Amino acid sequence: MSQLTLEILTPQKRILKTETPFVTIPGSEGELGVLPEHVPLVTTVKSGVLAYEEEGQRKLCAVHYGYAQVQGGTVTLLTEMAEPGDEIDLARARSAEEKAREELKRLLAEQNDEENRLEKYEAKLQRALIRQQTKP
């Protein structure tokens, strides 16, 4: 069976280099499946799950923003960050999720307060302008 060479690089290090029969990339325009003899291309990568097969087992890798190039049987990803699924600390990821949700909730409440203040002062400005137009 024909294989692809998959290489994932971050600014810090090479995360992975392996042979695989397929790669599924989280492209910014949607999921992109790559098989051997795929047409050459360069695309942007969004934060998502990259899938591939290694030694008969499906493997997953979290990738976060960057570029992918498919050229001559090689798939190269240059990403800001990448984390092989078997290296992810699930408890840490869940804790980070909880903290992010709490912070988003707090920021949305602040945003609502600011929007209410903005509406209040827009109304005050409108009343002041109308008063000036009304006074003979």
NUROMI-276569 format. One line per field, with one value per residue: x, y, z of N, C-alpha, C, O, CB in turn; residue number from 1. Coordinates in nm, 3 decimals. Glycine has a CB too. Example, Ala and Ser with C-alpha at 12.3 -4.5 7.8 and 13.67 -1.06 7.14 Angstrom:
npx <- 1.319 | 1.285 $
npy <- -0.569 | -0.225 $
npz <- 0.780 | 0.708 $
capx <- 1.230 | 1.367 $
capy <- -0.450 | -0.106 $
capz <- 0.780 | 0.714 $
cpx <- 1.320 | 1.290 $
cpy <- -0.330 | 0.003 $
cpz <- 0.780 | 0.787 $
opx <- 1.424 | 1.341 $
opy <- -0.332 | 0.114 $
opz <- 0.846 | 0.804 $
cbpx <- 1.131 | 1.408 $
cbpy <- -0.447 | -0.060 $
cbpz <- 0.905 | 0.572 $
i <- 1 | 2 $
***
This chain:
npx <- 0.084 | 0.051 | 0.217 | 0.214 | 0.440 | 0.426 | 0.481 | 0.505 | 0.562 | 0.659 | 0.733 | 0.908 | 0.993 | 1.027 | 0.739 | 0.639 | 0.723 | 0.634 | 0.527 | 0.229 | -0.095 | -0.296 | -0.403 | -0.591 | -0.676 | -0.745 | -0.851 | -0.877 | -1.089 | -1.244 | -1.255 | -0.985 | -0.903 | -0.627 | -0.471 | -0.230 | -0.069 | -0.211 | -0.318 | -0.083 | -0.076 | -0.121 | -0.242 | -0.429 | -0.437 | -0.664 | -0.736 | -0.768 | -0.840 | -0.607 | -0.590 | -0.442 | -0.287 | -0.091 | 0.117 | -0.105 | -0.289 | -0.526 | -0.440 | -0.442 | -0.390 | -0.366 | -0.377 | -0.282 | -0.347 | -0.188 | -0.005 | -0.043 | 0.123 | 0.097 | 0.286 | 0.424 | 0.390 | 0.441 | 0.325 | 0.333 | 0.307 | 0.311 | 0.277 | 0.149 | 0.128 | 0.133 | 0.003 | 0.046 | -0.209 | -0.171 | -0.005 | -0.138 | -0.250 | -0.531 | -0.675 | -0.557 | -0.630 | -0.908 | -0.928 | -0.822 | -1.022 | -1.241 | -1.149 | -1.124 | -1.391 | -1.509 | -1.374 | -1.457 | -1.731 | -1.723 | -1.610 | -1.808 | -2.019 | -1.909 | -1.893 | -2.165 | -2.241 | -2.093 | -2.208 | -2.465 | -2.407 | -2.309 | -2.541 | -2.699 | -2.557 | -2.561 | -2.832 | -2.858 | -2.698 | -2.848 | -3.087 | -2.984 | -2.902 | -3.147 | -3.284 | -3.135 | -3.199 | -3.461 | -3.496 | -3.578 $
npy <- -0.118 | 0.221 | 0.498 | 0.804 | 1.059 | 1.208 | 1.506 | 1.706 | 2.023 | 2.265 | 2.600 | 2.541 | 2.269 | 1.952 | 1.769 | 1.533 | 1.274 | 1.052 | 0.757 | 0.712 | 0.595 | 0.779 | 1.119 | 1.340 | 1.668 | 1.959 | 2.196 | 2.551 | 2.603 | 2.387 | 2.029 | 1.839 | 1.571 | 1.366 | 1.156 | 0.921 | 1.038 | 1.274 | 1.589 | 1.856 | 2.109 | 2.405 | 2.508 | 2.680 | 2.606 | 2.541 | 2.551 | 2.230 | 1.876 | 1.658 | 1.368 | 1.047 | 0.740 | 0.498 | 0.225 | 0.056 | 0.159 | 0.408 | 0.741 | 1.047 | 1.400 | 1.709 | 2.013 | 2.352 | 2.619 | 2.732 | 2.624 | 2.394 | 2.181 | 1.991 | 1.785 | 1.591 | 1.330 | 1.392 | 1.532 | 1.825 | 1.998 | 2.316 | 2.448 | 2.658 | 2.531 | 2.191 | 1.883 | 1.556 | 1.311 | 1.105 | 1.225 | 1.420 | 1.571 | 1.492 | 1.575 | 1.822 | 1.956 | 1.963 | 2.122 | 2.361 | 2.417 | 2.468 | 2.698 | 2.876 | 2.893 | 3.013 | 3.260 | 3.364 | 3.390 | 3.586 | 3.799 | 3.836 | 3.926 | 4.169 | 4.292 | 4.315 | 4.495 | 4.719 | 4.765 | 4.835 | 5.074 | 5.223 | 5.243 | 5.391 | 5.638 | 5.711 | 5.760 | 5.977 | 6.166 | 6.192 | 6.303 | 6.549 | 6.670 | 6.691 | 6.862 | 7.095 | 7.148 | 7.202 | 7.427 | 7.763 $
npz <- 0.000 | -0.079 | 0.076 | 0.270 | 0.373 | 0.678 | 0.840 | 1.124 | 1.236 | 1.480 | 1.598 | 1.805 | 1.790 | 1.607 | 1.596 | 1.498 | 1.272 | 1.036 | 0.856 | 0.675 | 0.564 | 0.519 | 0.584 | 0.779 | 0.784 | 0.980 | 0.808 | 0.744 | 0.581 | 0.609 | 0.675 | 0.551 | 0.358 | 0.289 | 0.064 | -0.072 | -0.371 | -0.387 | -0.515 | -0.541 | -0.289 | -0.085 | 0.223 | 0.480 | 0.830 | 1.087 | 1.442 | 1.561 | 1.524 | 1.399 | 1.205 | 1.154 | 1.043 | 1.205 | 1.207 | 1.174 | 1.353 | 1.434 | 1.487 | 1.673 | 1.674 | 1.831 | 1.672 | 1.624 | 1.450 | 1.157 | 0.871 | 0.599 | 0.375 | 0.086 | -0.104 | -0.349 | -0.220 | 0.043 | 0.342 | 0.507 | 0.803 | 0.941 | 1.236 | 1.502 | 1.746 | 1.851 | 1.966 | 2.032 | 2.067 | 2.259 | 2.440 | 2.576 | 2.872 | 3.018 | 3.251 | 3.301 | 3.067 | 3.098 | 3.326 | 3.225 | 3.039 | 3.210 | 3.347 | 3.131 | 3.045 | 3.271 | 3.272 | 3.024 | 3.077 | 3.276 | 3.128 | 2.933 | 3.093 | 3.180 | 2.931 | 2.868 | 3.070 | 2.990 | 2.739 | 2.817 | 2.957 | 2.743 | 2.579 | 2.755 | 2.770 | 2.502 | 2.470 | 2.648 | 2.513 | 2.277 | 2.382 | 2.476 | 2.236 | 2.101 | 2.275 | 2.233 | 1.968 | 1.992 | 2.152 | 2.112 $
capx <- 0.000 | 0.124 | 0.220 | 0.252 | 0.525 | 0.362 | 0.572 | 0.442 | 0.665 | 0.621 | 0.854 | 0.996 | 1.052 | 0.952 | 0.648 | 0.613 | 0.756 | 0.592 | 0.466 | 0.087 | -0.172 | -0.385 | -0.401 | -0.708 | -0.627 | -0.850 | -0.825 | -0.960 | -1.208 | -1.309 | -1.168 | -0.918 | -0.848 | -0.515 | -0.428 | -0.116 | -0.092 | -0.297 | -0.271 | -0.007 | -0.149 | -0.087 | -0.365 | -0.418 | -0.487 | -0.723 | -0.722 | -0.854 | -0.782 | -0.548 | -0.595 | -0.356 | -0.273 | 0.047 | 0.124 | -0.241 | -0.375 | -0.563 | -0.378 | -0.492 | -0.298 | -0.426 | -0.295 | -0.337 | -0.318 | -0.066 | -0.014 | -0.014 | 0.164 | 0.097 | 0.375 | 0.499 | 0.385 | 0.474 | 0.234 | 0.408 | 0.230 | 0.384 | 0.171 | 0.191 | 0.138 | 0.078 | 0.012 | -0.003 | -0.317 | -0.125 | 0.074 | -0.223 | -0.294 | -0.675 | -0.717 | -0.510 | -0.713 | -1.040 | -0.910 | -0.808 | -1.155 | -1.321 | -1.098 | -1.158 | -1.536 | -1.534 | -1.325 | -1.549 | -1.855 | -1.694 | -1.592 | -1.939 | -2.093 | -1.850 | -1.932 | -2.306 | -2.243 | -2.042 | -2.309 | -2.573 | -2.356 | -2.302 | -2.678 | -2.743 | -2.496 | -2.611 | -2.965 | -2.835 | -2.651 | -2.962 | -3.176 | -2.919 | -2.907 | -3.287 | -3.315 | -3.072 | -3.272 | -3.597 | -3.491 | -3.577 $
capy <- 0.000 | 0.346 | 0.574 | 0.944 | 1.100 | 1.316 | 1.575 | 1.818 | 2.108 | 2.387 | 2.682 | 2.485 | 2.139 | 1.859 | 1.693 | 1.401 | 1.239 | 0.914 | 0.712 | 0.687 | 0.582 | 0.894 | 1.228 | 1.429 | 1.796 | 2.058 | 2.317 | 2.666 | 2.599 | 2.259 | 1.914 | 1.803 | 1.437 | 1.353 | 1.020 | 0.924 | 1.095 | 1.392 | 1.704 | 1.948 | 2.226 | 2.471 | 2.557 | 2.721 | 2.508 | 2.600 | 2.468 | 2.114 | 1.743 | 1.596 | 1.221 | 0.970 | 0.601 | 0.456 | 0.084 | 0.000 | 0.223 | 0.547 | 0.832 | 1.183 | 1.504 | 1.843 | 2.114 | 2.485 | 2.726 | 2.728 | 2.595 | 2.258 | 2.167 | 1.856 | 1.792 | 1.472 | 1.222 | 1.443 | 1.629 | 1.899 | 2.099 | 2.414 | 2.496 | 2.729 | 2.433 | 2.059 | 1.792 | 1.420 | 1.272 | 1.022 | 1.307 | 1.522 | 1.550 | 1.518 | 1.652 | 1.959 | 2.012 | 1.992 | 2.236 | 2.478 | 2.444 | 2.529 | 2.834 | 2.957 | 2.919 | 3.111 | 3.391 | 3.411 | 3.431 | 3.714 | 3.900 | 3.864 | 4.009 | 4.302 | 4.347 | 4.355 | 4.617 | 4.827 | 4.793 | 4.909 | 5.210 | 5.287 | 5.278 | 5.497 | 5.766 | 5.746 | 5.819 | 6.110 | 6.252 | 6.217 | 6.398 | 6.680 | 6.726 | 6.726 | 6.983 | 7.210 | 7.176 | 7.245 | 7.558 | 7.871 $
capz <- 0.000 | -0.089 | 0.201 | 0.275 | 0.484 | 0.753 | 0.930 | 1.194 | 1.294 | 1.550 | 1.613 | 1.907 | 1.757 | 1.523 | 1.680 | 1.443 | 1.133 | 1.025 | 0.731 | 0.699 | 0.440 | 0.502 | 0.683 | 0.777 | 0.835 | 1.006 | 0.729 | 0.779 | 0.496 | 0.634 | 0.690 | 0.427 | 0.357 | 0.197 | 0.033 | -0.164 | -0.504 | -0.379 | -0.590 | -0.456 | -0.241 | 0.041 | 0.283 | 0.620 | 0.926 | 1.207 | 1.560 | 1.547 | 1.539 | 1.281 | 1.218 | 1.065 | 1.085 | 1.226 | 1.244 | 1.176 | 1.453 | 1.411 | 1.584 | 1.669 | 1.720 | 1.838 | 1.604 | 1.649 | 1.355 | 1.079 | 0.729 | 0.556 | 0.236 | 0.030 | -0.221 | -0.382 | -0.122 | 0.176 | 0.404 | 0.608 | 0.877 | 1.020 | 1.324 | 1.623 | 1.853 | 1.819 | 2.079 | 2.004 | 2.159 | 2.371 | 2.532 | 2.637 | 3.010 | 3.012 | 3.368 | 3.280 | 2.960 | 3.155 | 3.415 | 3.137 | 2.984 | 3.315 | 3.368 | 3.013 | 3.048 | 3.377 | 3.228 | 2.919 | 3.143 | 3.341 | 3.025 | 2.872 | 3.188 | 3.169 | 2.802 | 2.880 | 3.150 | 2.905 | 2.636 | 2.884 | 2.979 | 2.612 | 2.542 | 2.847 | 2.731 | 2.369 | 2.493 | 2.708 | 2.406 | 2.188 | 2.450 | 2.479 | 2.102 | 2.072 | 2.353 | 2.168 | 1.844 | 2.027 | 2.217 | 2.011 $
cpx <- 0.089 | 0.110 | 0.254 | 0.354 | 0.456 | 0.465 | 0.499 | 0.551 | 0.602 | 0.746 | 0.955 | 1.066 | 0.969 | 0.869 | 0.637 | 0.670 | 0.729 | 0.541 | 0.322 | 0.013 | -0.268 | -0.359 | -0.530 | -0.668 | -0.745 | -0.818 | -0.919 | -1.087 | -1.285 | -1.207 | -1.113 | -0.858 | -0.740 | -0.477 | -0.305 | -0.160 | -0.191 | -0.235 | -0.192 | -0.093 | -0.085 | -0.216 | -0.338 | -0.486 | -0.545 | -0.696 | -0.819 | -0.777 | -0.734 | -0.550 | -0.502 | -0.350 | -0.125 | 0.046 | -0.015 | -0.334 | -0.402 | -0.507 | -0.437 | -0.387 | -0.373 | -0.329 | -0.364 | -0.275 | -0.184 | -0.095 | 0.017 | 0.023 | 0.160 | 0.178 | 0.447 | 0.503 | 0.423 | 0.370 | 0.312 | 0.316 | 0.326 | 0.278 | 0.230 | 0.216 | 0.077 | 0.103 | -0.042 | -0.103 | -0.270 | -0.037 | -0.008 | -0.265 | -0.442 | -0.724 | -0.676 | -0.596 | -0.852 | -1.034 | -0.898 | -0.942 | -1.241 | -1.278 | -1.136 | -1.307 | -1.571 | -1.491 | -1.413 | -1.680 | -1.837 | -1.682 | -1.723 | -2.025 | -2.041 | -1.892 | -2.077 | -2.318 | -2.199 | -2.142 | -2.425 | -2.531 | -2.352 | -2.441 | -2.731 | -2.688 | -2.532 | -2.748 | -2.951 | -2.789 | -2.766 | -3.057 | -3.115 | -2.924 | -3.049 | -3.328 | -3.258 | -3.146 | -3.409 | -3.600 | -3.483 | -3.461 $
cpy <- 0.125 | 0.428 | 0.721 | 0.962 | 1.219 | 1.375 | 1.695 | 1.893 | 2.227 | 2.475 | 2.623 | 2.356 | 2.063 | 1.773 | 1.549 | 1.391 | 1.090 | 0.885 | 0.672 | 0.673 | 0.699 | 0.998 | 1.305 | 1.555 | 1.889 | 2.190 | 2.430 | 2.672 | 2.469 | 2.147 | 1.872 | 1.664 | 1.425 | 1.206 | 1.029 | 0.971 | 1.210 | 1.505 | 1.796 | 2.067 | 2.281 | 2.527 | 2.602 | 2.616 | 2.583 | 2.508 | 2.352 | 1.985 | 1.692 | 1.445 | 1.158 | 0.828 | 0.567 | 0.313 | 0.022 | 0.061 | 0.367 | 0.632 | 0.972 | 1.279 | 1.637 | 1.939 | 2.248 | 2.586 | 2.713 | 2.699 | 2.447 | 2.262 | 2.019 | 1.864 | 1.659 | 1.364 | 1.262 | 1.545 | 1.694 | 2.002 | 2.186 | 2.480 | 2.570 | 2.632 | 2.303 | 1.967 | 1.655 | 1.378 | 1.193 | 1.098 | 1.412 | 1.479 | 1.591 | 1.601 | 1.799 | 2.028 | 2.047 | 2.111 | 2.365 | 2.517 | 2.517 | 2.674 | 2.926 | 2.990 | 3.023 | 3.251 | 3.448 | 3.460 | 3.567 | 3.825 | 3.936 | 3.950 | 4.152 | 4.369 | 4.394 | 4.484 | 4.737 | 4.865 | 4.871 | 5.053 | 5.287 | 5.331 | 5.394 | 5.633 | 5.806 | 5.813 | 5.959 | 6.209 | 6.290 | 6.320 | 6.538 | 6.747 | 6.771 | 6.852 | 7.107 | 7.248 | 7.234 | 7.386 | 7.667 | 7.968 $
cpz <- 0.000 | 0.039 | 0.175 | 0.386 | 0.548 | 0.848 | 0.989 | 1.268 | 1.365 | 1.557 | 1.711 | 1.863 | 1.655 | 1.618 | 1.630 | 1.303 | 1.123 | 0.885 | 0.762 | 0.566 | 0.415 | 0.611 | 0.668 | 0.853 | 0.864 | 0.934 | 0.767 | 0.695 | 0.513 | 0.643 | 0.554 | 0.440 | 0.251 | 0.186 | -0.057 | -0.303 | -0.504 | -0.460 | -0.494 | -0.414 | -0.115 | 0.095 | 0.427 | 0.707 | 1.044 | 1.326 | 1.549 | 1.563 | 1.404 | 1.306 | 1.114 | 1.118 | 1.097 | 1.278 | 1.264 | 1.278 | 1.416 | 1.524 | 1.565 | 1.725 | 1.720 | 1.771 | 1.617 | 1.554 | 1.286 | 0.933 | 0.704 | 0.409 | 0.199 | -0.098 | -0.236 | -0.276 | 0.019 | 0.219 | 0.517 | 0.671 | 0.955 | 1.108 | 1.444 | 1.737 | 1.805 | 1.937 | 2.040 | 2.111 | 2.278 | 2.470 | 2.605 | 2.776 | 3.016 | 3.130 | 3.352 | 3.173 | 3.012 | 3.249 | 3.333 | 3.075 | 3.087 | 3.339 | 3.253 | 3.011 | 3.154 | 3.334 | 3.117 | 2.978 | 3.209 | 3.237 | 2.955 | 2.963 | 3.184 | 3.039 | 2.806 | 2.960 | 3.067 | 2.797 | 2.696 | 2.911 | 2.849 | 2.567 | 2.627 | 2.802 | 2.588 | 2.381 | 2.553 | 2.602 | 2.314 | 2.251 | 2.451 | 2.343 | 2.065 | 2.148 | 2.285 | 2.040 | 1.875 | 2.083 | 2.110 | 2.030 $
opx <- 0.190 | 0.005 | 0.313 | 0.353 | 0.430 | 0.527 | 0.439 | 0.624 | 0.503 | 0.855 | 1.074 | 1.184 | 0.857 | 0.923 | 0.627 | 0.667 | 0.793 | 0.515 | 0.295 | 0.054 | -0.315 | -0.300 | -0.573 | -0.630 | -0.836 | -0.763 | -1.028 | -1.184 | -1.380 | -1.088 | -1.185 | -0.772 | -0.758 | -0.453 | -0.279 | -0.272 | -0.249 | -0.113 | -0.231 | -0.173 | -0.007 | -0.293 | -0.237 | -0.578 | -0.484 | -0.640 | -0.939 | -0.663 | -0.810 | -0.515 | -0.486 | -0.402 | -0.044 | -0.017 | -0.038 | -0.449 | -0.312 | -0.523 | -0.476 | -0.307 | -0.436 | -0.212 | -0.486 | -0.163 | -0.081 | -0.196 | 0.092 | -0.036 | 0.213 | 0.144 | 0.522 | 0.610 | 0.436 | 0.332 | 0.353 | 0.255 | 0.413 | 0.198 | 0.345 | 0.309 | -0.018 | 0.208 | -0.162 | -0.085 | -0.321 | 0.003 | 0.045 | -0.310 | -0.473 | -0.808 | -0.753 | -0.629 | -0.908 | -1.126 | -0.956 | -0.972 | -1.305 | -1.363 | -1.175 | -1.345 | -1.654 | -1.562 | -1.442 | -1.733 | -1.924 | -1.736 | -1.746 | -2.096 | -2.120 | -1.923 | -2.109 | -2.396 | -2.260 | -2.159 | -2.478 | -2.610 | -2.389 | -2.458 | -2.798 | -2.761 | -2.533 | -2.776 | -3.024 | -2.835 | -2.781 | -3.103 | -3.187 | -2.948 | -3.067 | -3.397 | -3.323 | -3.156 | -3.466 | -3.698 | -3.394 | -3.447 $
opy <- 0.131 | 0.427 | 0.756 | 0.887 | 1.320 | 1.303 | 1.775 | 1.837 | 2.283 | 2.428 | 2.650 | 2.336 | 2.102 | 1.710 | 1.455 | 1.487 | 1.010 | 0.977 | 0.607 | 0.732 | 0.717 | 0.967 | 1.333 | 1.550 | 1.899 | 2.282 | 2.405 | 2.738 | 2.443 | 2.168 | 1.869 | 1.641 | 1.469 | 1.139 | 1.136 | 0.946 | 1.242 | 1.515 | 1.812 | 2.119 | 2.214 | 2.589 | 2.565 | 2.547 | 2.677 | 2.400 | 2.372 | 1.983 | 1.684 | 1.399 | 1.209 | 0.799 | 0.603 | 0.283 | -0.053 | 0.018 | 0.440 | 0.599 | 1.009 | 1.243 | 1.674 | 1.946 | 2.258 | 2.633 | 2.686 | 2.743 | 2.384 | 2.335 | 1.934 | 1.940 | 1.619 | 1.312 | 1.177 | 1.633 | 1.627 | 2.083 | 2.136 | 2.560 | 2.548 | 2.648 | 2.303 | 1.971 | 1.639 | 1.406 | 1.211 | 1.042 | 1.487 | 1.366 | 1.710 | 1.689 | 1.889 | 2.146 | 2.151 | 2.193 | 2.467 | 2.635 | 2.617 | 2.763 | 3.041 | 3.103 | 3.111 | 3.349 | 3.567 | 3.562 | 3.654 | 3.934 | 4.052 | 4.038 | 4.247 | 4.488 | 4.502 | 4.572 | 4.843 | 4.982 | 4.963 | 5.146 | 5.405 | 5.445 | 5.483 | 5.731 | 5.925 | 5.910 | 6.050 | 6.324 | 6.407 | 6.412 | 6.636 | 6.867 | 6.877 | 6.938 | 7.211 | 7.367 | 7.307 | 7.458 | 7.665 | 8.063 $
opz <- 0.071 | 0.103 | 0.073 | 0.484 | 0.482 | 0.926 | 0.917 | 1.350 | 1.318 | 1.523 | 1.701 | 1.893 | 1.621 | 1.709 | 1.710 | 1.226 | 1.192 | 0.807 | 0.863 | 0.466 | 0.302 | 0.715 | 0.556 | 0.970 | 0.782 | 0.994 | 0.818 | 0.733 | 0.440 | 0.620 | 0.454 | 0.525 | 0.138 | 0.287 | -0.113 | -0.347 | -0.608 | -0.471 | -0.378 | -0.492 | -0.047 | 0.021 | 0.487 | 0.664 | 1.095 | 1.310 | 1.530 | 1.610 | 1.308 | 1.415 | 1.003 | 1.226 | 1.010 | 1.379 | 1.359 | 1.288 | 1.371 | 1.641 | 1.454 | 1.810 | 1.621 | 1.808 | 1.620 | 1.575 | 1.349 | 0.878 | 0.778 | 0.329 | 0.271 | -0.189 | -0.148 | -0.245 | 0.107 | 0.142 | 0.612 | 0.601 | 1.027 | 1.059 | 1.482 | 1.816 | 1.727 | 2.001 | 2.017 | 2.229 | 2.389 | 2.573 | 2.688 | 2.797 | 3.018 | 3.112 | 3.385 | 3.187 | 2.974 | 3.251 | 3.370 | 3.061 | 3.055 | 3.351 | 3.275 | 2.979 | 3.129 | 3.357 | 3.117 | 2.935 | 3.199 | 3.256 | 2.922 | 2.915 | 3.184 | 3.037 | 2.754 | 2.924 | 3.074 | 2.766 | 2.633 | 2.891 | 2.846 | 2.522 | 2.576 | 2.797 | 2.558 | 2.311 | 2.513 | 2.600 | 2.277 | 2.183 | 2.430 | 2.334 | 2.004 | 2.095 | 2.280 | 2.006 | 1.794 | 2.062 | 2.025 | 1.953 $
cbpx <- -0.096 | 0.075 | 0.322 | 0.128 | 0.672 | 0.236 | 0.703 | 0.330 | 0.763 | 0.563 | 0.815 | 0.918 | 1.069 | 1.048 | 0.509 | 0.463 | 0.907 | 0.486 | 0.545 | 0.025 | -0.251 | -0.534 | -0.275 | -0.835 | -0.528 | -0.865 | -0.838 | -0.880 | -1.170 | -1.410 | -1.245 | -0.809 | -0.959 | -0.394 | -0.542 | -0.052 | -0.140 | -0.319 | -0.391 | 0.120 | -0.296 | 0.024 | -0.475 | -0.483 | -0.373 | -0.877 | -0.748 | -0.923 | -0.885 | -0.401 | -0.740 | -0.213 | -0.345 | 0.122 | 0.206 | -0.232 | -0.310 | -0.718 | -0.223 | -0.623 | -0.169 | -0.456 | -0.271 | -0.312 | -0.325 | 0.029 | 0.082 | -0.137 | 0.307 | -0.050 | 0.476 | 0.636 | 0.474 | 0.616 | 0.099 | 0.534 | 0.126 | 0.463 | 0.084 | 0.087 | 0.067 | 0.142 | -0.066 | 0.116 | -0.420 | -0.049 | 0.185 | -0.347 | -0.206 | -0.750 | -0.655 | -0.361 | -0.724 | -1.095 | -0.785 | -0.704 | -1.224 | -1.310 | -0.945 | -1.119 | -1.613 | -1.460 | -1.179 | -1.576 | -1.897 | -1.565 | -1.490 | -2.012 | -2.082 | -1.697 | -1.913 | -2.389 | -2.154 | -1.908 | -2.360 | -2.612 | -2.216 | -2.241 | -2.770 | -2.698 | -2.347 | -2.620 | -3.049 | -2.730 | -2.539 | -3.037 | -3.203 | -2.774 | -2.857 | -3.381 | -3.259 | -2.924 | -3.286 | -3.658 | -3.369 | -3.707 $
cbpy <- 0.000 | 0.427 | 0.513 | 1.037 | 1.136 | 1.264 | 1.620 | 1.768 | 2.156 | 2.357 | 2.822 | 2.459 | 2.055 | 1.771 | 1.759 | 1.373 | 1.276 | 0.881 | 0.592 | 0.800 | 0.454 | 0.849 | 1.321 | 1.360 | 1.862 | 2.083 | 2.287 | 2.795 | 2.617 | 2.229 | 1.796 | 1.907 | 1.333 | 1.439 | 0.937 | 0.785 | 0.987 | 1.435 | 1.781 | 1.997 | 2.190 | 2.583 | 2.450 | 2.861 | 2.410 | 2.623 | 2.550 | 2.117 | 1.644 | 1.650 | 1.168 | 1.033 | 0.504 | 0.551 | 0.068 | -0.144 | 0.216 | 0.565 | 0.834 | 1.195 | 1.511 | 1.886 | 2.076 | 2.527 | 2.856 | 2.623 | 2.684 | 2.163 | 2.228 | 1.800 | 1.908 | 1.510 | 1.113 | 1.505 | 1.561 | 1.966 | 2.034 | 2.519 | 2.380 | 2.834 | 2.483 | 2.002 | 1.848 | 1.319 | 1.192 | 0.903 | 1.375 | 1.549 | 1.633 | 1.388 | 1.594 | 1.960 | 1.914 | 1.870 | 2.216 | 2.450 | 2.313 | 2.448 | 2.833 | 2.883 | 2.789 | 3.071 | 3.379 | 3.299 | 3.326 | 3.705 | 3.852 | 3.734 | 3.951 | 4.294 | 4.244 | 4.244 | 4.601 | 4.787 | 4.663 | 4.839 | 5.206 | 5.191 | 5.156 | 5.466 | 5.758 | 5.620 | 5.729 | 6.101 | 6.184 | 6.086 | 6.351 | 6.667 | 6.625 | 6.609 | 6.971 | 7.180 | 7.047 | 7.150 | 7.568 | 7.948 $
cbpz <- 0.123 | -0.211 | 0.298 | 0.297 | 0.437 | 0.832 | 0.856 | 1.294 | 1.186 | 1.695 | 1.658 | 2.032 | 1.883 | 1.432 | 1.682 | 1.441 | 1.093 | 1.129 | 0.668 | 0.783 | 0.443 | 0.505 | 0.664 | 0.842 | 0.735 | 1.159 | 0.580 | 0.762 | 0.350 | 0.525 | 0.757 | 0.390 | 0.333 | 0.243 | -0.034 | -0.174 | -0.598 | -0.231 | -0.656 | -0.528 | -0.214 | 0.023 | 0.279 | 0.643 | 0.973 | 1.188 | 1.690 | 1.414 | 1.601 | 1.254 | 1.201 | 1.053 | 0.986 | 1.325 | 1.371 | 1.202 | 1.593 | 1.401 | 1.569 | 1.749 | 1.629 | 1.987 | 1.454 | 1.795 | 1.425 | 1.134 | 0.648 | 0.581 | 0.212 | 0.005 | -0.207 | -0.414 | -0.165 | 0.178 | 0.456 | 0.548 | 0.972 | 0.930 | 1.372 | 1.663 | 1.982 | 1.689 | 2.200 | 1.998 | 2.086 | 2.318 | 2.457 | 2.549 | 3.114 | 3.006 | 3.497 | 3.238 | 2.844 | 3.230 | 3.505 | 3.027 | 2.941 | 3.446 | 3.385 | 2.884 | 3.075 | 3.505 | 3.178 | 2.818 | 3.249 | 3.425 | 2.923 | 2.839 | 3.333 | 3.178 | 2.690 | 2.946 | 3.274 | 2.841 | 2.572 | 3.016 | 3.043 | 2.508 | 2.557 | 2.992 | 2.745 | 2.278 | 2.586 | 2.821 | 2.327 | 2.157 | 2.595 | 2.525 | 2.000 | 2.108 | 2.497 | 2.137 | 1.760 | 2.128 | 2.314 | 2.016 $
i <- 1 | 2 | 3 | 4 | 5 | 6 | 7 | 8 | 9 | 10 | 11 | 12 | 13 | 14 | 15 | 16 | 17 | 18 | 19 | 20 | 21 | 22 | 23 | 24 | 25 | 26 | 27 | 28 | 29 | 30 | 31 | 32 | 33 | 34 | 35 | 36 | 37 | 38 | 39 | 40 | 41 | 42 | 43 | 44 | 45 | 46 | 47 | 48 | 49 | 50 | 51 | 52 | 53 | 54 | 55 | 56 | 57 | 58 | 59 | 60 | 61 | 62 | 63 | 64 | 65 | 66 | 67 | 68 | 69 | 70 | 71 | 72 | 73 | 74 | 75 | 76 | 77 | 78 | 79 | 80 | 81 | 82 | 83 | 84 | 85 | 86 | 87 | 88 | 89 | 90 | 91 | 92 | 93 | 94 | 95 | 96 | 97 | 98 | 99 | 100 | 101 | 102 | 103 | 104 | 105 | 106 | 107 | 108 | 109 | 110 | 111 | 112 | 113 | 114 | 115 | 116 | 117 | 118 | 119 | 120 | 121 | 122 | 123 | 124 | 125 | 126 | 127 | 128 | 129 | 130 | 131 | 132 | 133 | 134 | 135 | 136 $
***
